[in-house]
């Protein structure tokens, strides 16, 4: 059922359909039972399906459908599309049942025989149910099949009310207005769209909170390492610039944050801040901006490229969520690495010349624990 009006109209229509189903029209049931009384089913043929004969019949039917398609393809395109689909299905069935050697064809005949018997048995049982129905009184809830009754009627005797949206509810922009309308009727409404909406909201807020916590924890650890608030800010410069570039690139490529790739926020912060820490360590030791020509710049570059290669391999995935995760993660690492190797080394000597860095990063804290000299 497709609803195209407001929530109150949705409820009224569903309630009307429920009443109509329960208030079964007795004279109509009598006529239906009388019309079906003369129908009898013969015993199904137990012999295996004759594959060659069935193939010929399907071949003729395929040709007749072609003639019908020529008649309606211009005037009734919807029907023509269905005829094309039916012809393709017939062609595929003929290929499948004639495929292989004689033993495989015989196995296909047995499968078709089982399907034919099951179909005829189901059809016969349906007609027998209609023929033997009790039409002395209107249809009641107790007369419904158990599976249907258990699905729509709870143990508390409350009815399940199902509302179908007119828009694609899997799209985020359609979920919020649909759920808001439903909550005006029942604040405790539930279902797959409601669960998906709040799950996405909870997931998004959780990763945003994790990103904030990770940023605070990283700032504290960097402060304990360098003993300088300015060094903390400088170590986060590559992350800040890299995230801004990442947001611009995602907007240009029209890649939104989703439940699959939003987990990259704390990861990009954690990986990107290491670039600034390594560069500040070397600057504290040498007080020179020549970072790229030394081992530190090369190490930051190679480390970033290996991380980009690892996460970039996810871009080849068929799953769109995993693919977006690989794109966002590899792009975020790349932008943070480029900002760390270009912007931060250019900023450090500028701040030093203008005496804005009254306290340099501590060389004692930055010195390697493995030795007093690192390879250049």
C-alpha positions in Angstrom: 0.0 0.0 0.0 1.4 3.4 -1.0 0.3 6.4 1.0 0.6 9.9 -0.4 -1.0 12.1 2.3 -0.4 13.1 5.9 0.0 10.8 8.9 -3.7 11.1 10.0 -4.8 10.0 6.6 -2.4 7.1 6.7 -3.9 5.8 9.9 -7.4 6.2 8.7 -6.7 4.3 5.5 -5.0 1.5 7.3 -7.9 1.2 9.8 -10.4 1.2 7.0 -8.5 -1.7 5.3 -8.4 -3.6 8.5 -12.2 -3.2 9.1 -12.9 -4.2 5.5 -10.8 -7.4 5.9 -12.6 -8.5 9.0 -16.1 -7.5 7.9 -16.2 -10.3 5.3 -19.2 -10.1 3.0 -21.1 -13.4 3.4 -23.2 -13.4 0.1 -20.0 -12.8 -1.8 -18.4 -15.7 0.0 -21.3 -17.9 -0.9 -21.0 -17.1 -4.6 -17.3 -17.7 -4.6 -17.8 -21.1 -2.8 -20.6 -22.0 -5.3 -18.5 -21.1 -8.3 -15.5 -23.1 -7.2 -17.5 -26.2 -6.1 -17.4 -27.8 -9.6 -13.6 -27.5 -9.9 -11.8 -30.8 -9.5 -8.1 -31.6 -9.9 -6.9 -34.7 -11.5 -4.0 -36.7 -10.1 -0.8 -35.1 -11.2 1.3 -36.8 -13.8 4.0 -38.7 -12.0 6.2 -39.1 -15.1 9.3 -36.9 -15.4 9.0 -33.8 -17.5 9.7 -34.3 -21.2 12.5 -31.8 -21.7 12.5 -31.8 -25.6 8.7 -31.4 -25.7 8.8 -28.6 -23.1 11.6 -26.9 -25.0 9.6 -26.9 -28.2 6.5 -25.5 -26.5 8.6 -22.7 -24.9 10.1 -22.0 -28.3 6.7 -21.5 -29.9 5.6 -19.4 -26.9 8.7 -17.3 -27.3 7.8 -16.6 -30.9 4.2 -15.7 -30.1 5.5 -13.3 -27.4 7.7 -11.7 -30.1 4.6 -11.1 -32.3 2.8 -9.5 -29.3 5.8 -7.3 -28.6 5.7 -5.9 -32.1 2.1 -4.9 -31.6 2.4 -3.1 -28.3 5.9 -1.8 -28.1 4.9 1.7 -29.4 1.5 2.1 -27.8 2.1 0.3 -24.4 5.7 0.6 -23.4 5.1 -0.8 -19.9 3.6 -3.9 -21.3 6.3 -4.2 -23.9 8.9 -4.1 -21.1 7.2 -7.0 -19.3 7.0 -9.0 -22.5 10.8 -8.5 -23.1 11.5 -9.7 -19.5 9.3 -12.7 -20.0 11.1 -13.6 -23.3 14.5 -13.3 -21.6 13.3 -15.6 -18.8 12.0 -18.2 -21.3 15.3 -18.1 -23.2 17.3 -18.5 -20.0 15.1 -21.4 -18.9 15.5 -23.3 -22.2 19.3 -22.8 -22.1 19.5 -24.0 -18.5 17.4 -27.2 -18.9 19.2 -28.2 -22.1 22.6 -27.6 -20.8 25.1 -30.5 -20.3 25.1 -34.1 -21.2 22.2 -36.6 -21.1 22.6 -37.2 -17.3 22.4 -33.5 -16.6 19.4 -33.0 -18.8 17.7 -35.9 -16.9 18.5 -34.2 -13.6 16.9 -31.0 -14.9 13.8 -33.0 -15.8 13.6 -34.4 -12.3 13.9 -30.9 -10.8 11.2 -29.6 -13.1 9.0 -32.5 -12.1 9.3 -31.8 -8.4 8.5 -28.1 -9.1 5.5 -29.0 -11.1 4.1 -31.3 -8.4 4.7 -28.8 -5.7 3.0 -26.1 -7.7 -0.1 -28.2 -8.5 -0.3 -29.4 -4.9 -0.3 -25.8 -3.6 -2.9 -24.8 -6.2 -5.1 -27.7 -5.2 -4.8 -27.0 -1.5 -5.7 -23.3 -2.1 -8.8 -24.2 -4.0 -9.9 -26.8 -1.5 -9.5 -24.2 1.3 -11.8 -21.8 -0.6 -14.3 -24.6 -1.3 -14.4 -25.8 2.3 -14.6 -22.3 3.9 -17.2 -21.7 6.5 -19.4 -18.9 5.1 -22.1 -19.0 7.7 -20.8 -16.0 9.5 -18.5 -13.1 8.8 -14.8 -13.6 8.9 -13.2 -13.0 12.3 -9.7 -12.5 13.6 -9.6 -16.1 14.8 -10.2 -17.3 11.2 -7.0 -15.8 10.0 -4.0 -18.1 9.4 -1.8 -18.5 12.5 1.3 -16.9 10.9 -0.7 -13.9 9.8 -2.5 -13.5 13.1 0.8 -13.8 15.2 2.4 -11.2 13.0 -0.2 -8.5 13.3 -1.8 -9.3 16.7 0.3 -9.3 19.9 -0.2 -11.3 23.1 -1.9 -8.2 24.6 -4.4 -8.3 21.7 -3.1 -5.1 20.3 -2.9 -4.7 16.6 0.2 -4.0 14.6 -0.2 -0.8 12.5 2.1 -0.6 9.5 2.6 2.7 7.7 4.4 2.9 4.3 6.0 6.2 3.2 5.5 7.7 -0.2 9.2 8.6 -0.4 12.3 6.5 -0.4 12.8 6.0 3.3 16.4 4.7 2.9 17.5 8.2 2.0 18.5 10.3 4.9 16.7 13.4 3.9 13.4 11.5 3.8 13.7 9.7 7.1 13.5 12.7 9.4 10.2 14.2 8.1 8.6 10.7 7.9 9.6 9.8 11.5 8.6 13.3 12.8 5.1 12.8 11.3 4.7 9.4 12.9 5.8 10.7 16.3 2.9 13.2 16.3 0.7 10.1 16.4 2.7 7.8 18.6 5.9 8.9 20.4 6.9 5.2 20.8 6.7 4.4 17.1 9.3 1.8 16.0 10.3 -0.1 12.9 13.3 -0.4 10.6 13.3 3.3 9.4 13.1 4.5 13.0 15.8 2.2 14.2 18.1 3.1 11.2 17.6 6.8 11.8 18.5 6.8 15.4 21.3 4.2 14.9 22.9 6.6 12.4 22.4 9.5 14.7 23.9 7.6 17.6 26.8 6.4 15.5 27.6 9.9 14.2 27.5 11.5 17.7 29.6 8.7 19.1 32.4 9.1 16.6 32.3 12.9 16.9 32.6 12.5 20.7 35.5 10.0 20.2 37.2 12.6 17.9 36.9 15.3 20.6 38.2 12.9 23.3 41.2 11.8 21.1 42.0 15.4 20.3 42.1 16.3 24.0 44.1 13.3 25.0 46.6 14.0 22.2 47.0 17.6 23.2 47.7 16.5 26.8 50.3 14.0 25.8 52.0 16.5 23.4 52.1 19.1 26.2 53.7 16.6 28.5 56.3 15.9 25.8 57.2 19.5 24.8 56.2 21.5 27.9 54.9 24.3 25.7 51.3 25.3 24.7 52.6 26.8 21.5 54.2 23.5 20.5 50.9 21.7 21.2 49.2 24.1 18.8 52.0 23.7 16.2 51.8 19.9 16.3 48.1 20.1 15.5 48.6 22.5 12.6 49.0 19.6 10.0 45.9 18.0 11.3 43.8 21.2 11.2 44.9 22.1 7.7 44.7 18.5 6.5 41.1 18.1 7.8 40.1 21.4 6.1 41.6 20.1 2.8 39.9 16.8 3.3 36.5 18.4 3.8 37.0 20.4 0.6 37.9 17.4 -1.4 35.0 15.3 -0.1 32.7 18.2 -1.0 34.1 18.3 -4.5 33.8 14.6 -5.0 30.3 14.6 -3.3 31.3 12.0 -0.7 29.3 12.6 2.5 30.1 11.3 6.0 28.2 8.1 6.5 28.2 5.3 9.1 31.0 3.6 7.3 33.5 6.4 6.9 32.8 8.6 9.9 35.1 6.4 12.0 38.0 8.1 10.2 37.7 11.2 12.3 39.7 9.9 15.3 42.0 7.9 13.1 43.0 10.8 10.9 43.6 12.9 14.0 45.8 10.2 15.6 47.8 9.5 12.5 48.1 13.0 11.2 49.4 14.5 14.5 52.5 12.3 14.4 53.8 14.3 11.4 53.8 17.5 13.5 55.4 15.8 16.5 58.3 14.3 14.4 59.0 17.6 12.7 58.9 19.5 16.0 61.3 17.0 17.5 63.8 17.6 14.8 63.4 21.3 14.9 63.9 21.3 18.6 67.2 19.5 18.1 68.6 21.5 15.2 66.6 24.7 15.0 66.7 24.5 11.2 63.9 24.3 8.7 65.7 21.9 6.4 63.4 19.0 7.3 62.8 17.5 3.9 66.5 17.0 3.2 67.0 15.0 6.4 65.9 11.6 7.6 62.9 13.0 9.5 61.2 14.4 6.4 61.9 11.2 4.4 60.6 9.1 7.3 57.4 11.1 7.5 57.0 10.9 3.7 57.5 7.1 3.5 55.4 6.4 6.6 52.6 8.5 5.1 52.8 6.7 1.7 52.7 3.3 3.3 49.6 4.2 5.3 48.0 5.7 2.2 48.7 2.5 0.2 47.2 0.4 3.0 44.0 2.3 3.4 43.8 3.2 -0.3 43.5 -0.5 -1.2 40.0 -0.3 0.3 38.9 2.0 -2.6 38.9 -1.1 -4.9 36.2 -2.7 -2.7 32.7 -3.3 -4.3 31.0 -2.2 -1.1 30.3 1.5 -1.3 30.7 2.1 2.4 34.1 0.4 2.5 35.1 2.2 -0.7 34.3 5.6 0.9 36.2 4.6 4.0 39.3 3.9 1.9 38.9 7.2 0.0 38.4 9.4 3.1 41.1 7.7 5.1 43.8 7.7 2.4 42.9 11.3 1.4 43.0 12.5 5.1 46.4 10.9 5.7 47.7 12.5 2.4 46.5 16.0 3.3 47.9 15.8 6.8 51.2 14.6 5.5 51.4 17.3 2.8 50.5 20.0 5.4 53.2 18.6 7.8 55.9 18.5 5.2 55.2 21.9 3.6 53.3 24.3 5.9 54.8 23.5 9.3 58.5 23.7 8.2 57.8 27.0 6.6 55.9 28.3 9.6 58.6 27.4 12.2 61.4 29.7 11.1 59.0 32.5 10.5 57.8 32.3 14.1 61.4 32.1 15.3 62.5 35.2 13.3 59.6 37.2 14.6 60.3 36.0 18.1 56.8 34.6 18.5 58.2 31.4 19.9 59.5 32.7 23.1 60.1 29.1 24.3 61.3 26.5 21.9 60.2 22.9 22.0 62.3 21.1 24.6 65.3 19.5 23.0 65.8 17.2 26.0 62.3 15.9 25.6 62.6 15.6 21.9 66.0 13.7 22.1 65.9 10.1 21.1 66.0 7.6 23.9 68.1 5.3 21.8 71.0 7.7 21.6 72.0 11.3 21.6 72.4 11.5 17.8 70.0 10.3 15.1 71.2 9.5 11.6 70.9 12.4 9.2 
